[in-house]
Structure formats: structure tokens, C-alpha cells
Amino acid sequence: MRFTCLVSFILIVFSIYQINRQGLKYGIEFMGGTEMVLDFDENIKIDAIRDLFVQSGFSNVSIQNYGNKTENEFLIRLPISNESENSDLSEYKNILRNVLEKNFSSDKYSLKRIDFIGPKVGKELVRNGIYSIIFGSIAILIYVLLRFSFSFGLAAISALFHDFIITAMIVVFLDIEITLSTIAALLTVIGYSVNDTIVIFDRVRENIKTMKSPLGEIIDKSIVQTLSRTVLTVITILIVLVPLYFFGGVEIEDFALIMILGVTIGTYSSILFAPYVMYLLNKGNTKKNV
């Protein structure tokens, strides 16, 4: 476990550096803008749609297939690049409406959905998203510290931070937008990680009371005893998440991908990272103090 722990520390440092260097890519909910679904009655290429919007001044337009790639249905995101007053927002909506009416006949396409979020609302959502992560993490921290001794709790929290920061780095690396569903996925990963770690730590605490072996052997024995439970839990979760990723559609694709990555990383940290941190914090203590 010493090698995997070293690898984890290197990954944490690299993740912090990468997130700070590359930055987060915020979605429509946080930046403000328009998200709409267009369904065309004729074959049309994504590049052709993008060119029309770019020529009309929407340089940051994001377009992707909505559902099956063989269908002429597209999800179009048009973020607002800078803050606008209410009058400017009205003008923005008019420009968007003109783009559709000018380039597409009304009988050639249908607007299945359109959502508009102003930049002020986006700022509020950013603040609320940050608060949800902070308060959620604090609540988990309090629970773990109350349930275990301080050293056990500190090891569990280190695993939580490990999983969150590495998963966030992968989100940045894959250029996934930070949306409300992305934050929900990250919070779910944190909860799963702590739950998995607590199961192993509970077994360690029980074995300390009954076994006279060194702490390192007790930890190894506890991991082996809970391994089947951990593996079965992961398999059960992936059975749900993998189909969601491939068949759940565009709106849930990122959520499912983050969950798959987070659950995998969380399982790794629960088995190979958190127990070793706990060992380092307690190897000089007596069993009674642990």
C-alpha cells in the first residue's frame, strides 16, 4: 500500500496543479445563456448549423447530437460571454429568434425545448453550487469525526479529498462542463467514498478489539474480510451506471460518466489509500488509544 499511497499523493498534487492551470468550464446554468433542442425534418450537418450561428455573432456556440446520431435532433448551447443588462438580454433574445427565422423555414424544423438563464441567475447558481459542496463536505466531516477517533476520521477525510480532487481533475481533463448535474455527481461520489471507507474502518475497529496482531496485519485482514462486499457493491452500481452512460441521452451522459469514474476512484482509495493513511497516523499508538 505504500506505493499506491505515494501514487495517490502525486496524483493529488498534479490534480490541483491541472485544475488551477486549465480552469473549470462552466455550463449554461452558471454562465448564463440559452439551451435549446432543435428537431429538423431534413438531414443537416452540425458544422452547417454552427456556421450559421457563428456568422450571426454566437462564436461560443456548442452543438451536439441529442439522442441517436442518425436523428436530426440537436442540443444547442449559446452562453453569454459577458454581463448584460435587462435591455441587452431582450436584444439577445431577438437576435436569437432572427437567426432561426432567417436561416430555417418554420416547416423544416421544430423547437422542442428552450431554456434561458440570465447572467445574474447564473452567479447565484455558482454560489449555491459552491455552498452545497462545502456544507455537504462539512456535514460528512462532522459525522466521521463523531463516529470514529480523530485519527480514523482524518484518514477518512483524506480519502474524501483524494476522490473529489482527482475526479474533478478528470472532469477538467475531459473538458466536461460544470453544471448542476455535475455538482450532484461529485457530491454523490463523496458520499459513496465515505460510505465505502467507513465499512472498512468499522471492521478494523472491531478486529482491534479481538486480535492481538500488529496494526498492519489487522488492517490487511479487515480489507480482505470486506473485499467481497466492496466488489459486489461496485459491480451493482456499475450495472446501473454503464447503461445510463450509453443509453441515457446527452443530458445524463456526463453525470453517469463522472459517477463511473468517481466510484472507481473511491473504491481504489477505500482499499489502497485510506487504510494506509490510517496506519501511518496510528502505528505509534497502542491499540487502546486507536
Secondary structure, 3 states (H helix, E strand, C coil): CHHHHHHHHHHHHHHHHHHHHHCCCECHHHHCEEEEEEEECCCCCHHHHHHHHHHCCCCCCEEEECCCCCCCEEEEEEECCCCCCHHHHHHHHHHHHHHHHHHCCCCCEEEEEEEEECHHHHHHHHHHHHHHHHHHHHHHHHHHHHHCCHHHHHHHHHHHHHHHHHHHHHHHHCCCCECHHHHHHHHHHHHHHHHHHHHHHHHHHHHHHHCCCCHHHHHHHHHHHHHHHHHHHHHHHHHHHHHHHHHCCHHHHHHHHHHHHHHHHHHHHHHHCHHHHHHHHHCCCCCCCC
